[in-house]
Amino acid sequence: MSLGWLARPGSALRGELAIPGDKSISHRAIMLAAIADGTSRVSGFLEGEDTRATARIFGQLGVAIESPSPSERIVHGVGLYGLTGSAEPLDCGNAGTGMRLLSGLLAGQGFDSILAGDESLSRRPMRRVIEPLMAMGARIESESGGLPPLRIHSNNNLQSIDYELQIASAQVKSAVLLAGLYAQGDTIVREAHPTRDYTERMLAALGWPIEFRPGFARLSGGHRLRATNIQVPADFSSAAFFLVAATLVPGSDLLLRRVGMNPRRTGLLTALRLMGADITLENAGKQGGEAVADLRVCHTPLRGIIVPEALVPDMIDEFPALFAAAALADGETRITGAAELRLKETDRIAAMTAALQLLGADIAETPDGAVIQGGNLHGGSVGSRGDHRVAMSLAIAAQRASGEVRIGDCANVATSFPGFLELASASGFGLRLA
C-alpha cells in the first residue's frame, strides 16, 4: 500500500521555520565540486532522494564524497578530466534535473555511460537536451520518443554551439553549458524568456570564466574549476508551500529563514502579491553568490487574478501551490502559457484539476493552464499521482477544507522535501500519516 496522508484544518501557522536546502543548487554543487581541483565543502545540502541519487552517481564515477553530518558533504574533486566510467547504469531515481544536467556533463567524457531513472522519470522527455548536445557532436541514444534510459557514448571532440533555447528551461541551458566545459571554442546559449541562472553563478564561484546576463550566457572550454565552500540557501520551491498555507489560514504569522531569492525562481512571490498576499522580505543578503532573505508571511484574503505569462518560467515548479491558492481565493484566476506543467513528474494541470474538483472546486483545465473560480472546499479522497508537489499542494488546500482530506501516494515527497510532514505538523498543519 502506498504512503498516504490524512489532512484537515489545523491551527494558525506561527513561528520560525528552517526550510531544507535548495534542490537545484544541491545538484549543481555536487556536480561542479566533483570536477573541480581540490576539496569542496557543501553546507545546507538537501537530504532528498533526488540529490542523494546525484551524489551516489558521482561515487560511481570515482569521486570520494563524505557525509560528516546531515546536510553536509565534503567532495574530493577529481578535476575536469578525472571522472572514471561505471560499468553499471547511473540511476537518477526521480531526478529530471539530475539526468538532464548529467547528460551535458557526460557528453564530453572519454567513457560510455547509461543514465536511467524510475518509472516516472522514464516517461519524461529528454529530446530537448539530446538535440542541442548532438548538435555539439555528442553521441546519445534513447528510447523511442527521446525517453530514458540514455546511452551516452565517449566523445573527446565536442564542438561549441550558439544555441537559442526552443523552450524556457534552465535544465537544457545548463546541459549545454556543462557540455561547453569540454568543447572547443565559445559555447553560447540565448533565451527569449530568461531562466534561473544557478549554473552560471556556481561556475563563476568556482573560477570558470563565464559571461552571463538574463537571456544570455557564454563560456569557452579548456579552463579549470577551483574547489570552494558552497553554502546552499533554503529552497524557495519548498518555502512556497508555507507561503501559500500561511496566507490562506486565518491568524497565521510565519517566518521562513534564509530562503533563496534568485529572481528567476520567485515568480510565485510576485503572483501571490498580485493576489493580495502579505509577504515581506527581511534581512536580505547574499549566501554563496545567491540572493537570500527571511520571508515573513501573514494571513490575508486572496483575490483571483490573470497570472501574467511573463511570470510562468519563474514559477513553473510552484504552480500546484498556486492552484490551491486560487481555489480558495475570491474570484476567478486564469492561468495560461503553462503547457510545460503537463511534462513534469506527472501532468500537473490534469492532476491538480482532478483532485481539486473532487474537493468541490470550480476549475476547468485548458491546454496550457486552467480557469479557477475561487470558493470553498470540502473533504474527500484524492490522489497525488505520485507527484511530490501535487501531494504537498493538496495538503495546503486541506487546511481550508470543511472536512478531512485523504491524500494518496505521497511517498515521493521525500525526493524534494524530506521531513515535510513533521515540519508542517509542527507549524500548525492538521496533517498525519493515513
N, C-alpha and C positions, 0 to 999 in steps of 0.2 A: 504494500500500500504506500502511495507517495505521501511525502510530508505535507501536512495541511495546517492551516491556522483557523482559529475562531476569533473574530474581531467584533467589537461592539463599542459604543461610545464610552470613553473613559473620563478622565478629568482634564482640566485645563493643562496645557503643556507649559511647564515652567522650569527654570534652572539654566545651567550651562551644560553644553554637550561638546564632547570632542569627537568629531566625525572621523572615520578612518581615512587613510591616505588616498590620494588621487590615483585611480586605476590606470589612466592613460600615462601619467608621469612615471608610475612604478614600472610599467612595462618598459618604457624607454630608458629608465635609469639602469635597469639590469642589462639591457641590450648594449648600450653605449659604454657602460663601465666594463663590460666583458671584452670589448675590442679596444679598450684604452691601454696605454702603457702605465702599469703601476696598479696600486690597490686603492679602490674607492670604498667609502662607507656610505651606505644608503640608509637614511633615517626616515621614519614615517612610512615605510614600505607597506603597501596594502596586503594584509594576510588573507587574500581571497584566492579561490580556486584558479581563476584566470591567471593572476600574476604569479602564483606559485608554479603553474604549468610553464610559464616562460622561464623562470629560474631553473626548473628541472631540465628544460631543453638545453640551456647553456651548460649545465653539468654534463649532459650527454656529449656536448661539443668540446669538452675538455677544459671548461672554466671552473676553477675552485671557488665555491660560494659558501661562506659561513653564515650561520644564523645565531649570533651571540645572545640575542634577546628578541622577544616578539617585536615585529615591525622594524627590524633592523637586519641589514645584510652587509657583509664585507665581501666585496667582489675583487678577486685577484685577476686583473685584466691580462689578456694574453697578446694584446696588440692587434693591429688591423688584420694581419695575416696569420694569426696564431691559432685560430679555431681548427679543430680536427673533426673529421666526419664521423657519423654514427651509423652503424650497420642496422640499427633499429629505427623505425619511424619516429618522428618527433611529434609527440602528442600535445596539441594545443588545447585540448579539452573543449571548452565552450568559447574560447577567446578569439573572436574575429580580429580584434586589434593585433593580438599576438601573431596570428597566421599571416595577416597582410603585411605587417612590418617585417616579419622574418622572411617573407618572400623576397623583399628587396635586399635585405642584408645577405641572404644566402645565394642570391643570383650571381654574385661575382666571386664565389669561393671555388677553390680547387678540388672540391669533392661533391659527390651527389648527395641529395637529401630528399626525404619524403616528409611532407607536412600533412598530418592527419588531425582529425578532431572528433568530437562526439556527434551524435545523430543530428543535433540541431545545427552545429557548425557545418556539417557535411551538406546541408541544404542551402548554405549562404553563398551568394555569388562572389567568385574570385576573378572573373574575367576582367573586371575593372582594373585590377592590378596586373594581371597577366599580360594584357595588351601593351601597356607602356613599357613594362620590363622586357618583353620580347622585342620591342622596337629598339631597345638598347643592346640587343644581342643575346639576351638571356634565353635559355632553352628550358621551357617549362611545359610539362604535360599535366592535364587534368582530366577529370571525368566529363562526360557529356554535359554541355551547358556551362563549362567553366567551373565545375564544382570540385571540392576536395574529395580525396586527397590530391595534393600537388606533388609532382615529381620534378625536382629542380636539379638539372644536370650541371656538372662542373663547368666553369667558364672563367677564364682568366683574361678575357678580351672584351669586356663591356665597353660600349661607346656612350659618350654623353648624349643628351637629348634636350631639346627645347620643347617642353610639353605643356599644353593647355588642358587643364582638367575638364573632362566632359560632365562631371557631376561633382558637387561640392563634397569633398571627402578628405579629411586630414589624414586618414589611413593611406589612401592612394598617394597623396602628396609625399607622405613620409616614406613609403616604399620606394618611390622614385629617388628621393634624396639619399636614402640609405644605399641604394644601388650606385648612386653617383659617387659615393666614397671610393668605390672600386673602379670607376670608369675613367677613361681618358678624356680630358677636356672639361668644359664647363657644363654642368647639368643645371637646367633652368626649369622651374615649374611656375606656371601662370594660372591664376584663378579669377574667374568672373565674380565669384562670391567667396571672399576670404574665409578661410577655416582656421581652426586653432593652430597655434604655432609652437607647440610643445617641443617637437623635434628640433626645430631651428634654434630655439633658445637653449636647449640642452647641448646641442652640437657646439654652439658658441661658448657655453660654460666650460666645456671640456677642451676648448682651444682650437676647434676646427674653423678655419676661415670661411665665413658664410655671410652673404648679404641677404637680408630679408626685410620685408615690409608687408603690410596687408595686401594680399593678392599676388605676391612675387617672392621667389626665393632662388638664389643662385649659389652654387658651390662648385669647386673643382676637386678632382681626385688627387691622390698622391700625398696627402698630409697625414698627420698623426693626431690621435686623441690622447689627452693627458688625464690621468686619474684625478679625481677630486671628490670632496664630500658633497653629497646631494641630500638636501632636506626636502622631502615630498610634502606639499601642503595638503590640507584636508580636501576631499573630493567634492566639488560643487554639485555634481550629479547626485551624490549621496545626501548632501545637505538639502537638496531640493525637496525631498520628501518631507523634511521637517519644516522647511519654509512654507510649504503648502498646508501641512497639517496645522501648524500654529496659526496661520492666517484664518483657517476655517473654524477652529474650535474656540468657542467663546471663553474669554478670560485668560487666554494664553499670552505668555511673555517669555520668549525663549532666546538664549544667546548661543550662537554657534561659533566656536573658536577657530581662528586661523584658517579660514576657508580660501581655497584658490579662486582668484578673481580674474583669470585670463579673459580678456574682453571677447574672445572668440568662443567662450564657453558659457557666458552668463546671460544669454538671451531670455531665459525664463525669468530672471530678475526684472528685466525691463517689461516683459509681458505681465507679470503679476502686479507691478506698479501701475501699469496702464489699467488694470482691473481694479485698482484702488488699494492694493496691499500696503501695509505699514511695515516696511523693511528699511533699516538704516545700517550704514557701514560705520564701524568704529575701529580705531587702531590700525588704519590702513598702512601697509608697508610692503616690503619685498622679502621673499624667502626662496633661496636657491634660484634667483633670477625671475621668479614668478610673483605677480602681484597677489597679496593676501589681505584679508580683513576679517574682523569679527562681524558677524551679522546678527543684528537684533530684530526679531520679528514679533509683532503683537497682533492679536486678533483684530480683524476689521471685516465688515461685509464686502464681498466682491461683486462686481458688475460684469456682465458679458461684454466682449469686445470682438472686433475683427482683428485677428492676430496678423500683424504686418509680415508679409512674406519675407522681408529682409531679415527678420529675426530667425527664420527657420533653421539655417545652417548652424546658428549659435545656440540652439536649444533642442537639437534633434533627439538627444537621449532623454530629455525631460518632458517630452510630450505626454507620456502616460500620466504623469503627475498633473499636468495641465488639464487633461481630460477630466480628472477627478475634481479639480478646482472649478472648471466650467460647469460641471453637472450640478454644483451646489451654489453657483453664482446667481445673481439677479439679472435675468435677461438672456439674450442669445449670444453665443460665441461661435464664430466661424473660423475654421482652420483650413487653409489652402496651401498648396505648394509643398506638401509634406509627404509625397508619394514614397520617399525613401523609408518611411516608417514601415512599409509593407515588406521590407527586405532585412529587417532586424532579426533578433533571435526567433521571433515569430512575427506574423503580420500584426503589428501593434495597433493599427487602425481598427482592424476587424476584432481583435481580442478585447480592446477596451470598449468598443461599441457593444459587443455582445454581452460582456459582463455588466456594464452599467445599465443596459436595457433590462437585464434580469433583476436589477435592484430598483427599477422603476424610472430610470432616467429617460428623458425625451431626447434621443440622439439618433442622428442618421449619418451613416458614413457616406463619403464621396470618394471618387477615385484617388484624390490626393489630400484627403483630410476628413472633416466632419462638420456638421452643424449641430450644436448642442444648445438646447433650451434648458436653462438652469431651473432647479426646483428642489424637491425633496426626494430622499431615497429611503427605501425600506430594506428589511433584511432579506436574506436568501442564500442560496448556494451558487457560487461562481467558480470558474476555472481560470487559472493564470496561463494555461498552455505551456507551462514550464519556463516562462519568461520572468526573470527576476524583477525587472522594473514594473511589469504589469502586476505582479503579486504585491509589491510594496505600495503601488498606487491604489490598489483596491483596499489595502489596509487603511490608507488615508481616508478614502471615501466612506469606509465603515464607521469612522469616528463621528460622522454626522448622520448615520442611518438610524431609522426608528426601531430597528431590530437587529438581531445578531446576524453577522455575515460569515459564512463558511467559505474559506478560500482554499482551493485545491492546488496541488502540485507546486509547492513553494520551495523545494529543495535547492533550486538554482540560485536563490538569493545569496547563497554562500559564494557564488562566483564573483560578486562585486561588493557585497556588504555583509561580511561575516559579523555576527553579533547584532544585526538589526533588530531582531525580536526582543533581545534583552534591553537594548538601548531605548527602543520605542516604548517598551513597558515601563522602564524606569522614568521616562519623561512624562508619562501620563496616558499613553495609549491604552485602550482596552484591547489587548492582543495576547493570545497564548496559543500554544500548540493544540491542534484538534485532537 
